[in-house]
Amino acid sequence: VMFDLISRRRLPVVGEGDTFWNSISVDDAASAVVAAVDKPSEGVGRTFNVCDDEPAQMGEIVDYIAERLDARRPRRIPRLLAVLPVGPSASGTLLSSCRCRNDRVKSALGWAPVYPTYRQGYAVEIAKWLGH
């Protein structure tokens, strides 16, 4: 859905695009669950941030995806107008900013993402989406 929205310029960058997002591929998330199951003494009753190694700004991520899709650069809209084109729920997601670290899950479970940055993970997914 995200690639389709970006390719059609329907996912705008809000404000300066400076909100931070943490990415994780489905495969990396699944491997973290497997690591927790494989080491119950380390994982049971604990909470881990399972994300890639590099929080990145929303504008950077959306621009990267648009470039890889050979799409036009996403529109920019002011923060105050974010709710109009995408609705209150999606605008809340676009406006929230969080930087997570995965040091704890790496240390406790010996887990590491196969795709340590959004660029590596999205490159694989974009290739699949484009049918390569």
Buried (B, 14 or more C-beta within 10 A) or exposed (E): EEBEBBBEEEBBBBBEBEBBBBBBBEEBEEBBEEBBEEBEEBBEEEEBBBBBBBBBBBBBBBBBBBEBBEBEEBEEBEEEEBBEBBEEEBBEEBBEEEEBEBEEBBEBBEBBBEBBBBBBBBBEBBEEBEEE
